[in-house]
Each structure stands twice: as structure tokens, then as C-alpha cells.
Amino acid sequence: MDLTSKEKSTWGLLLGIVVVSVYYFPQAIDAVDSAAGSWRLIGLSIAGVIALVVIEIIYHVIIAAVSPREAGEDERDKLIDLKAERLAGFVLGFILFWIVGRIIATTAMPELGEPSVLMVAVWILAALTASEVVKLLAVIGYYRVGN
């Protein structure tokens, strides 16, 4: 299976996001529940961004060293990106709708427990991350099966 540079880059970004997210989100949820939640969450967020950037730099250096130089983006690439963005937008909208519904439900049913502002922030970041993962998976899928 011969991958284009765009596909290799997409796989690298997907790998980086999954690796960082698997570590970040359990730690972030734990940080929200701790006494020093906001400071710990800030530190985790900075570490997560730095880790993702380092992973991407290393991966793209490897791609550049191994892969031949390719032409720029063509119409097929643009169409694949648009389709993947549309799907990611639906996922993001659905998850954000769920978050708003959860917040509203806590008003009507106090036994659910009202989420803190930090928890809502983690949920929103998880929604953005899930949306990006869906986009990357869609891009990979469209390249593999055609658009």
C-alpha cells in the first residue's frame, strides 16, 4: 500500500492526537476533581500541546527524509478535505448539543450533579478532539476507498 505524503501526514497527526489524548483526558478529569484543579489542568494542557508538537515534528521529519517530494494539493485532496470537514462538523455539533443538554438537565434534575466550569471545558476539548479524530479517519478512509 503506497501512501501519499498527505496520507502519511494524516496518519501521523492521528497517531499524535490519540497518544496525547489517551494520557491527557484521564489526567484532566482527575485534575478537575482535585483541590489544585485549575493549575494542574493548565500544566497538563501545556504539556499536552508540547507533546503533540514534538510528536508531529519528529513524524514529519521522518516523512520528509523517507518520502519523495510530491506536488501540491489537487482537486481530489480538496474534495476529500471538504467531505471530512463536513463529517467532523456533524460530530462536533452532536457532541456540543449533548453537552448543552447535560448542563440543562442538571438544572431540572439536581441529583445528576452540576458539572464544574473546568469539567465543561474538558468536555468541550474532548468534543473538539473527537471531531478532529473523525475528520482524520474520514480523510484516510476517503483516500483508501476513493471519494
C-alpha positions as CSV (number, residue, x, y, z in Angstrom):
1,M,0.0,0.0,0.0
2,D,1.7,3.1,-1.3
3,L,0.7,6.2,0.7
4,T,0.9,9.8,-0.4
5,S,2.6,12.4,1.8
6,K,-0.8,13.8,2.7
7,E,-1.9,10.3,3.9
8,K,1.3,9.8,5.9
9,S,0.9,13.2,7.4
10,T,-2.7,12.4,8.3
11,W,-1.7,9.1,10.0
12,G,1.0,10.9,11.9
13,L,-1.4,13.6,13.2
14,L,-4.0,10.9,14.1
15,L,-1.3,8.9,16.0
16,G,-0.1,12.0,17.8
17,I,-3.6,13.0,18.9
18,V,-4.5,9.5,20.1
19,V,-1.3,9.2,22.1
20,V,-1.6,12.5,23.7
21,S,-5.4,12.1,24.3
22,V,-5.1,8.7,26.0
23,Y,-2.8,10.3,28.5
24,Y,-4.3,13.8,28.7
25,F,-8.1,13.2,29.2
26,P,-7.9,10.8,32.2
27,Q,-5.4,13.1,33.9
28,A,-7.5,16.2,33.1
29,I,-10.7,14.6,34.5
30,D,-8.7,13.7,37.6
31,A,-7.3,17.2,37.8
32,V,-10.8,18.8,37.7
33,D,-11.7,16.7,40.8
34,S,-8.5,17.7,42.7
35,A,-8.0,20.7,45.0
36,A,-5.5,22.4,42.7
37,G,-7.5,21.6,39.7
38,S,-7.1,24.7,37.5
39,W,-3.3,24.9,37.9
40,R,-2.9,21.2,37.3
41,L,-5.1,21.4,34.3
42,I,-3.1,24.3,32.9
43,G,0.1,22.3,33.3
44,L,-1.4,19.3,31.7
45,S,-2.7,21.3,28.8
46,I,0.7,22.9,28.2
47,A,2.4,19.6,28.4
48,G,-0.2,18.0,26.0
49,V,0.4,20.8,23.4
50,I,4.1,20.5,23.6
51,A,4.0,16.7,23.4
52,L,1.7,16.9,20.3
53,V,4.0,19.4,18.6
54,V,7.1,17.3,19.3
55,I,5.5,14.1,18.0
56,E,4.4,15.9,14.9
57,I,7.8,17.5,14.3
58,I,9.5,14.1,14.7
59,Y,7.0,12.3,12.5
60,H,7.1,15.0,9.7
61,V,10.9,15.0,9.7
62,I,10.8,11.2,9.2
63,I,8.3,11.6,6.4
64,A,10.4,14.2,4.7
65,A,13.5,12.1,4.9
66,V,11.9,8.9,3.6
67,S,9.3,10.2,1.1
68,P,10.0,11.8,-2.2
69,R,8.8,15.4,-2.8
70,E,5.2,15.5,-4.2
71,A,3.2,18.1,-6.0
72,G,0.8,20.4,-4.0
73,E,-2.8,19.8,-3.2
74,D,-5.1,18.9,-6.1
75,E,-8.8,18.9,-6.5
76,R,-9.2,15.4,-5.1
77,D,-7.4,16.4,-2.0
78,K,-9.6,19.5,-1.6
79,L,-12.8,17.4,-2.1
80,I,-11.6,14.8,0.4
81,D,-10.9,17.6,3.0
82,L,-14.3,19.2,2.5
83,K,-16.1,15.9,2.9
84,A,-14.1,15.0,6.0
85,E,-14.7,18.5,7.5
86,R,-18.4,18.2,7.0
87,L,-18.5,14.9,8.8
88,A,-16.3,16.3,11.6
89,G,-18.7,19.3,11.9
90,F,-21.7,16.9,12.4
91,V,-19.9,15.1,15.1
92,L,-18.8,18.3,16.8
93,G,-22.4,19.7,16.6
94,F,-23.8,16.5,18.1
95,I,-21.4,16.3,21.0
96,L,-21.8,20.0,21.8
97,F,-25.6,19.6,21.7
98,W,-25.2,16.7,24.2
99,I,-23.0,18.9,26.5
100,V,-25.6,21.7,26.4
101,G,-28.4,19.1,27.1
102,R,-26.4,17.7,30.0
103,I,-25.9,21.2,31.5
104,I,-29.7,21.9,31.1
105,A,-30.6,18.5,32.6
106,T,-28.7,19.3,35.8
107,T,-31.0,22.3,36.3
108,A,-34.0,20.1,36.1
109,M,-32.5,17.1,37.9
110,P,-30.1,18.2,40.7
111,E,-29.3,14.6,41.5
112,L,-27.2,14.4,38.4
113,G,-24.7,16.8,40.0
114,E,-23.8,20.1,38.3
115,P,-20.6,19.9,36.3
116,S,-17.9,22.4,37.2
117,V,-16.7,25.0,34.7
118,L,-13.5,23.1,34.3
119,M,-15.3,19.9,33.6
120,V,-17.3,21.6,30.9
121,A,-14.1,22.9,29.5
122,V,-12.6,19.4,29.4
123,W,-15.8,18.1,27.7
124,I,-15.6,20.8,25.0
125,L,-11.9,20.0,24.4
126,A,-12.9,16.3,24.2
127,A,-15.6,17.2,21.6
128,L,-13.0,19.1,19.6
129,T,-10.6,16.2,19.8
130,A,-13.2,13.7,18.8
131,S,-14.2,15.8,15.9
132,E,-10.6,16.1,14.7
133,V,-10.1,12.3,15.0
134,V,-13.3,11.7,13.0
135,K,-12.0,14.1,10.3
136,L,-8.6,12.4,10.1
137,L,-10.2,8.9,10.0
138,A,-12.6,10.2,7.2
139,V,-9.6,11.6,5.2
140,I,-7.8,8.3,5.5
141,G,-11.0,6.4,4.5
142,Y,-11.6,8.6,1.5
143,Y,-8.1,8.2,0.3
144,R,-8.3,4.4,0.7
145,V,-11.7,3.8,-0.9
146,G,-11.8,6.8,-3.2
147,N,-14.1,9.8,-2.8
